[in-house]
Each structure stands twice: as C-alpha cells, then as structure tokens.
Amino acid sequence: MKAVRFHEYGGIDVLRVEEVERPVPGPGQALVEVRAAGIQPGETHIRSGELHERWPATFPSGQGSDLAGVVVEIGARARGVAVGDEVIGFTHRRASHAEFVAVDDVNLTRRPEGLPWDVAGSLYVAGTTAYATVFAVDPGPGDTVVVSGAAGGVGSLAVQLVRRRGATVIGLASKPNHAWLTDHGVVPVEYGDGAAERIRQACGGKVDAFIDTFGDGYVELAVELGVRPERINTIRDWEAAAKVGARAYGEGAAASAVVLGELARLAARGELEVPIARAYPLEQVRDAFRELERRHTHGKIVLRP
C-alpha cells in the first residue's frame, strides 16, 4: 500500500509517499481502507523535531491520527465492527495517512448516515480538542468567552460548542472569516495589535473565559483581560499556562470514540458545521502541509488516499 513516511526531522521536503507493507489487524483490531484522513498542525511540529522531547519520532515515521473508511478485515476477538462497516476513528500510531490502517476496535465508531467522508475523516483531533477545551472553561448562559484562532480547524468547532452552551462568543480571526463567524452567532474581532481594546469594546469590558487555539501570547492577553486562570485554556502555549496557572486541556483529555461519535452525530444532523478548506490526494501531501503551515486556513485540510 501507499503511506506517508519521513526518515528524518525536517521541513515539508522530508515527506514521502512510499510503498510499504499492508498491515495485518491484530487481536482486537480492524483493518480500515481509508477514505479520508485529516492533517493537523501538531504533525508539522512533530515532523520538524520541535516536539522531540514531548513526542519523539521513531524513523521511518508515519503520520496521521484522524481517519474514516471501510472495514475490510478484522482480527481475532475484534468487537463491535464487521467487514463492510463504514467507520470513523483514530489511531495513536501515526499511521492514518495511508491507504490502509489497523485500528483498535475501541477507537472506532460508525459513520452516521449522511456525514460526508471528508468531514468524518477530519473530525477526531479537531473535534475532541474543541470538546476538551470547552469542557475546561465550562461556559454557560451569561458568560462571555473569547476564542483565538476562531476560524481554524479547532476554533471553528469550539465557537459552535460554546454557543450551544448558551454563552456569548467573541471570535478572534482575520477579516475574511468574519462573515462566517457572524453567520454562526459569533461576534468577530480582528486579531493583532489593539485586540484587547477591540475585545473590550465588543463585550462591554467583561470577559469570563478564554480559549486559545493559536498560542503566541494569547494566554497573557487573557490575563490582561481579567480572566481567572482556571477559566483560561490553551492547546498550544503550555509554558505560559504553567506560568500563570491556566489549563492546557487538549485532544488527549477527550480522546474517545464516545466523544467522537457524539460530535459525528451532531455534524450529521447539521447541528455542528465542520468546515473543509480543501482535500488533497495522498500523493500531494506536501502541498497539503504547505497550505496548512500558512496558518490562515478556514477549517480542515484533508488527505484522500
């Protein structure tokens, strides 16, 4: 089968699509023929070696957590799945950017009818991260919550989940994304110099919680706005979170097929929009990451093996 590999840390140019051995599902696993697999900013930082101390790579390394596809084989004692099932799920083995992937049965759930493959295959990391970060700040009616990177892969889902809790949401994003935020009940504010004053003007000066999906000083901005540390959550700036006592709940805090299934059902019913920026063939993985690394994408970028 074809799979994405890199044999050393580096930039986009170290990514290759190679012929590798097709995996055989072990006990409690299913072999999934992948129809769609999302890509993540974190994969860029792992590939570059920036996160070697936290998440070291073993070479040659694969990539990818998110996946959606069709079960083509099951291993001994696999439960809850059968050949022919359309599933969504995840792997912690950096392996979903491939034509086939062996997945633990507990990490799979059925693809709801009507959920597009591109959405299904890009929901796990962004969706469970958004779910965790909203849980961390616990918004409710009467609260005002600021979300940085509000039109990105995680942010676009987080703003919708906060709105479902009845809170007012202020979304930091570039002007081209303001119309989408407004359409989803979010108050758009442009990021950059002067953002603190623009946020105060938008909310009348009261901010109750802050969700940072971008890093780059937003934890400090939340403190400047008077948000209590326990109601600040960042998925990127762990050092700043530790310094001020903020939270750093990310995908791992909600990494379960149960949460994934809940989000998938919301999306299938039209109650949660999962924006898809663009889909690329597996062979164009370098182009996909080139677009991702510009950090101005609205929604998810997906690979189609």
C-alpha positions in Angstrom: 0.0 0.0 0.0 1.0 3.7 -0.2 1.7 5.6 3.0 3.3 8.9 4.1 6.7 8.5 5.6 9.6 10.7 6.8 13.0 9.3 7.6 14.4 12.3 9.4 13.2 15.5 11.1 12.9 18.5 8.8 10.6 20.6 6.6 7.9 19.6 4.1 10.5 18.2 1.7 11.2 15.2 4.1 7.7 13.9 3.5 7.4 11.0 1.0 4.7 8.7 -0.2 6.1 5.2 -0.2 5.1 1.6 -0.9 5.0 -0.2 2.4 3.7 -3.5 3.7 -0.1 -3.5 4.2 -0.8 -4.0 7.9 -2.5 -7.1 9.3 -5.1 -6.5 12.0 -4.0 -7.9 15.3 -6.3 -9.1 18.1 -9.0 -6.6 18.9 -8.2 -4.6 15.7 -9.9 -3.9 12.4 -8.2 -3.1 9.1 -9.7 0.0 7.6 -9.4 1.1 4.0 -9.1 4.9 4.4 -11.4 7.2 2.5 -10.3 10.4 4.2 -7.7 11.5 6.8 -7.3 14.9 8.3 -4.0 16.7 8.8 -3.0 18.6 11.9 -0.7 21.5 12.9 0.8 19.2 15.6 2.1 16.9 12.9 4.1 19.7 11.5 5.8 20.3 14.8 6.5 16.6 15.4 8.0 16.3 11.9 10.2 19.3 12.4 11.6 17.9 15.6 10.2 20.8 17.7 8.3 18.3 19.9 11.0 15.7 20.2 11.1 15.9 24.0 7.4 15.6 24.3 6.5 13.3 21.3 9.7 11.8 19.8 9.6 10.1 16.4 11.0 6.7 15.5 12.3 6.6 11.9 10.9 5.8 9.5 7.9 7.5 10.9 4.3 7.6 9.6 1.8 10.3 10.2 -1.8 10.8 11.0 -4.4 10.2 13.7 -7.8 11.0 12.1 -9.4 8.6 9.7 -12.7 7.5 8.1 -13.1 4.5 5.9 -14.5 1.0 5.4 -13.6 -2.1 7.4 -12.0 -4.7 5.1 -10.7 -7.2 7.6 -11.0 -7.9 11.3 -8.6 -9.5 13.7 -9.3 -12.1 16.4 -11.6 -11.0 19.2 -12.4 -7.7 17.5 -15.8 -6.5 18.9 -18.4 -4.1 17.6 -17.1 -4.0 14.0 -17.7 -6.1 10.9 -16.3 -6.2 7.4 -18.1 -3.7 5.3 -18.8 -1.2 8.2 -18.3 2.4 7.4 -16.4 3.8 10.4 -14.7 6.9 11.7 -12.0 6.7 14.3 -8.4 7.4 15.2 -5.0 5.8 15.8 -2.2 6.8 18.2 0.4 5.0 16.0 0.9 7.9 13.5 -0.5 5.8 10.7 -3.7 7.1 9.1 -2.1 9.0 6.2 -2.1 5.8 4.2 -4.4 3.6 2.1 -5.0 1.1 4.9 -4.6 1.3 8.7 -5.0 -1.2 11.5 -7.2 0.4 14.3 -8.1 -0.8 17.8 -11.8 -1.6 17.8 -12.3 0.7 20.9 -11.2 3.6 18.7 -13.8 3.2 16.1 -17.5 4.3 15.8 -20.0 4.0 13.0 -20.1 6.8 10.4 -23.6 8.4 10.7 -25.6 8.2 7.6 -25.2 11.4 5.5 -21.9 12.5 7.1 -19.5 13.3 4.3 -16.3 11.3 4.2 -14.1 14.5 4.3 -15.9 15.6 7.5 -15.8 12.2 9.0 -12.1 11.8 8.3 -11.1 15.1 9.8 -13.3 15.2 12.9 -11.2 13.4 15.6 -8.3 15.6 16.6 -10.1 19.0 15.9 -13.4 17.8 17.3 -12.2 16.2 20.5 -9.7 19.0 21.1 -12.5 21.6 20.8 -14.7 19.4 23.1 -12.0 19.3 25.7 -11.1 23.0 25.6 -14.8 23.9 26.0 -15.2 21.5 28.9 -12.1 23.1 30.5 -13.5 26.6 30.8 -17.1 25.4 31.4 -19.1 28.2 29.7 -22.8 28.8 30.5 -25.6 31.3 29.8 -24.5 34.8 30.7 -20.8 34.1 30.1 -18.7 35.9 27.5 -16.0 33.6 26.0 -13.1 34.7 23.7 -11.7 32.2 21.3 -8.4 32.8 19.4 -8.0 31.2 16.0 -11.7 31.2 15.9 -12.0 30.2 12.2 -9.3 27.5 12.3 -9.8 23.7 12.5 -10.3 23.6 16.3 -11.5 27.2 16.7 -14.4 26.9 14.2 -15.7 23.9 16.2 -15.0 25.4 19.6 -17.0 28.5 18.9 -20.0 26.4 17.9 -19.8 24.2 21.0 -19.6 27.3 23.3 -22.6 28.8 21.6 -24.5 25.5 22.3 -23.9 26.2 26.0 -25.7 29.5 25.7 -22.7 31.8 26.1 -21.7 34.8 24.1 -18.7 34.1 21.9 -16.1 36.6 20.7 -14.0 35.1 17.9 -10.6 36.4 17.0 -9.9 36.0 13.3 -8.9 37.8 10.2 -11.5 39.9 8.4 -12.1 37.4 5.5 -13.5 35.0 8.2 -15.8 37.5 10.0 -18.8 36.7 7.8 -18.7 33.0 8.7 -18.4 33.8 12.4 -21.3 36.2 12.3 -23.4 33.6 10.5 -22.7 31.2 13.4 -23.7 33.6 16.1 -20.2 34.7 17.0 -19.0 38.3 17.5 -16.0 38.7 15.2 -13.0 40.7 16.3 -9.8 41.2 14.3 -6.6 39.8 15.9 -3.3 41.6 16.1 -2.2 44.9 17.8 -5.0 46.5 19.7 -7.0 43.3 20.1 -7.5 43.8 23.8 -9.3 47.1 23.3 -11.4 45.7 20.5 -12.5 42.8 22.7 -13.4 45.2 25.5 -15.5 47.3 23.1 -17.2 44.2 21.7 -18.2 42.8 25.1 -18.6 45.9 27.2 -15.4 45.1 29.2 -16.4 41.7 30.8 -14.7 38.5 29.7 -15.4 35.4 31.7 -13.4 32.7 29.9 -10.7 32.4 27.1 -10.0 29.5 24.8 -6.6 29.8 23.0 -6.2 27.6 19.9 -3.3 29.5 18.4 -0.6 30.3 21.0 1.6 33.3 20.5 0.7 35.4 23.6 -3.0 34.8 23.9 -2.7 33.4 27.5 -1.1 36.7 28.5 -3.9 38.5 26.7 -6.5 36.6 28.6 -4.8 37.6 31.9 -4.7 41.2 30.7 -8.5 41.0 30.1 -9.0 39.9 33.7 -9.9 36.3 33.1 -9.3 34.0 36.1 -6.5 31.4 35.3 -8.8 28.4 35.9 -11.0 29.7 33.1 -8.2 30.1 30.5 -7.4 27.1 28.4 -4.7 26.8 25.7 -3.9 24.0 23.4 -0.6 25.4 22.2 1.2 27.5 24.8 1.9 25.1 27.6 4.7 27.1 29.1 2.5 30.2 29.5 -0.3 28.1 31.0 2.1 26.7 33.6 3.4 30.2 34.4 0.0 31.7 35.2 -1.9 28.6 36.4 -4.1 28.3 33.3 -5.4 25.0 31.9 -4.0 23.1 28.9 -6.7 20.6 28.0 -6.3 19.3 24.5 -7.3 16.3 22.4 -5.9 13.8 24.9 -8.4 14.9 27.5 -11.4 13.8 25.4 -9.8 11.1 23.2 -12.5 8.6 23.0 -14.8 7.0 20.4 -17.7 8.0 22.6 -17.0 11.7 22.2 -16.1 11.3 18.5 -19.5 9.6 18.0 -21.4 12.4 19.7 -19.7 15.0 17.6 -20.3 13.0 14.4 -24.0 12.7 15.2 -24.2 16.5 15.7 -22.5 17.1 12.4 -24.7 14.6 10.6 -27.8 16.4 11.9 -26.5 19.8 10.8 -26.0 21.0 14.4 -22.3 21.3 14.1 -20.6 22.5 10.9 -17.2 21.1 10.2 -15.7 23.5 7.5 -13.5 21.7 5.0 -10.9 24.1 3.5 -9.6 21.6 0.9 -9.0 18.0 0.1 -5.8 16.7 -1.5 -4.8 13.3 -2.9 -2.4 11.4 -0.7 0.4 11.9 -3.3 0.0 15.7 -2.7 0.7 15.5 1.0 3.5 18.2 0.7 1.0 20.6 -0.9 -1.5 19.9 1.8 1.0 20.7 4.6 2.3 23.8 2.7 -1.2 25.2 2.8 -1.7 24.2 6.5 1.5 25.9 7.5 0.4 29.2 6.2 -1.9 29.2 9.3 -4.7 31.1 7.6 -6.9 28.2 6.6 -10.6 28.3 7.4 -11.5 24.8 8.5 -9.8 21.4 7.9 -7.4 20.1 5.3 -8.0 16.5 4.3 -6.0 13.8 2.5 -7.8 11.3 0.3 -5.8 8.1 -0.1 
